[in-house]
Amino acid sequence: MTGLFDELIEAGASADVSGWDFSWLDGRATEQRPDWGYGRLLAGRLSAASASLDIQTGGGEVLAEAPSFPATAVATESWPPNVARATRLLHPRGVVVVADPDEPPLPFGDEAFDLVTSRHPATIWWEEITRVLRHGGTYFAQHVGPASAFELIEFFLGPQPAARRGRHPEDEAAAAVAAGLRIVDLRTARLRIEINDVAAAVYLLRKVIWWVPGFSVEKYRDRLRDLHDLIQSDGPFIAHSTRHLIEARRP
């Protein structure tokens, strides 16, 4: 099976991982989606806002699904390829894309927005979110939850017990309250991931770079071989993602 393994490794290693579109995985991996429908809920909130900010927008793909935007609509992103991609996608829709390092402070004045949103932010600076929100304004987001995809992560890194509590929704809600927000809604979901070949694993680990920091095919080739052999013998590799929907308001 050496030929197949090498072919799959090359496919995953050469795929374009810019932006936040995972359509390359069609037929190679599947992931359940939360039943609350973040995109639909986001669209409704955008249509009712007067000034919106989407933090860490990635390539802008999720935000661009909204049918309409408020008169003032801004998105931030730190990774240059994604900044360029989001600009191409969002500028024609009237959304200004701002290159931002995802570190405080946000490059906006106090109380600039009545809606701040984010889907799967890597970092969350609650004090800054509160600062740029108007009184009565809303933070609405879908966050990655604790121990998400840890079956895959720990396959490569070994047990990570200290990291399993990270991103816990109760901890994030407490941090939001400490920063001056009031929790309006908090929902959680645990979702099944099926990885059908090692190419999908390589693609994911190249794209979601914080899962296995410093990942490269060369560094983890032996473990990738183990994963390939496991999938060939037992079928899809099963992992689980966790998500939470959080809505908070500045009183």
Secondary structure by P-SEA (a helix, b strand, c coil): caaaaaaaaaaaaacccccccccccccccccccccccaaaaaaaaaaaccbbbbcccccccccccccccccbbbbbbccaaaaaaaaaccccccbbbbbcccccccccccccccbbbbcccccccaaaaaaaccccbbbbbcccccccaaaaaaacccccccccccccaaaaaaaaaaacccccbbbbbbbbbbbccaaaaaaaaaacccccccccccccaaaaaaaaaaaacccbbbbbbbbbbbbbbcc
